[in-house]
Amino acid sequence: MYQLFCDSNCELWHTTVKELGLNLIRMPYIEDGEERFYDMGETHDFKAFYDKMRAGGTPKTAALNEYAYTEYFEPILARGEDIYYITFSHQMSGTFNAMQNVIAQLKEKYPEREIRFKDSKLISLGSGFITYYGALKYKEGATMDELDAYLDDLIAHTATYFVVDDLTYLYRGGRVSGVSRLVGNLLGIKPILYFNEEGKILNIAKAKGKKKAFSMLLGYMKEKGLDLNKYKVYVLQADCEEEAQGFIANMKAQFGDLDVEMRPVGPVIGAHCGPGTVGLIFHAKEK
């Protein structure tokens, strides 16, 4: 028997995590000089968080240390169960160096136990999409090998795009230059970003204004979407719910009554993308 883990950077809603019986690793962030851990929206005040960012606040993210990973993993192993952990993209954080060190140590201590992890090569609800369907397969009784094969296929067919409203936050994270940030904000340029096969964020296009950017997102969905009526479509919003609702309305007008879920961007991801970000995740022919 094995236990299925996820982390809060997959941004599934807290009720979904509980319904699926997932073991949650809470990822840290620093706000007002205090280290906090995201709980998938159970107690978080999203508006207050983004209002602080708009007022000049600069929340930061941090990596889990080895002690924290040990605290999550060892009790499962000690009671004679194995571990399978669906992670966010390893390209996005150095936290997985600590994780792999802990796994190596625990394998020595519990040689009869197995610890596997699967890099979703995505973050936020892109990783959440992988985790959700992986959890359904797990609840059906899939073995680790069966889950491996299923997730490898699903990861190759999960597309994640997002549009940021203000380039300042990408600039702070080293994603754009100072000149690009200044000119882009003045001209209303909205970059469209996506995750490639390696789990890296790349700029795929630029749009003049959000209306054009949203139209381009739906264009990608029309071009790449596969079996959209069989899978959920996730829409992310960083304190811009009204815009996201309008985007969903346009999507349904074009694609029909899909199973669309809208969720807020949490503080760990929000610290990097900033308020006003909208994301789109769907099942695709290719990333």
C-alpha positions, 0 to 999 in steps of 0.5 A: 500500500502507498500514500499519495502526496501533493504540495500546495503549489498544485493549488487544488482547493482545500476541500478537493484535497480532503475529498481525494484523501491526498497528503498535503505538503504545505509550501512556504512563503514570507509575508510581512517578514513572517514565514507562512505556509499555504493551506489551499485556501482554507484560511487565506485572505486573497484580497488582502494579500494582493492589496498589499502587493498593489500597495508595494508589498513584496512577498517572497517564496522559500524552499522547504528544508530537509527537516520538513520533508522528513517530518512529512515522509517518515511517519508514513514509512514508519507505519509500513507504507510507501510514498508517491509524491506528485510535485510541481515543476523541478525547474521552478525551485531548488527545494527538490534538492532537499527532498532528494537528500531526504529520500536518500536518507530515508531509503537507507533507514527504511530499505524495504519501503519505496518512495517515488515522485513524479515531476508534473513539469507544471505549477499551480493548477497545471500541476493540480490538473495532473494531481487531480486525475492522478488521485482519481486513478490512485483511488481506483487502485492503480499500482505505482507502475500503473500510475507512472504510465498514466501520469507520463501520458497525462503530463504530455497532454496538459497545456498551461498558459497564463497572462500577467497584468503587470510586468513588474513582478516578472521583472523582480523574478528575473523573467523580463528586463527592466526596459521590457518591464517599463515599455510593456507596462506603458504600452499595455503589453501582456505577455502570454507564458506557457510551460514547455516539455521540460517544465520551464516557463517560456514567453510564447507571445505578446498581446496589446491588452488583455482582451486580445490576450484572452482571445489568443488563449482561446485560440490556443485552446481551439488549436490544441484542445483534445477531448475537452468534454472529458476533462476539467478546464481550470481557470486561474485568477489573481484577484481579478475574478470579474475578468476571469468570469468574463473569460469563462463566459466567452469560452463557453460561448465558443466551446459549449458547456465545459466543466470549468472550475475557476480558482484563485492564485495562491500566495506562493505563485502570486508572489511571482506573477502578481495581481491581475494574472489569469491562467488557463489549463486544459487537456491538449494534443500537446503542451 
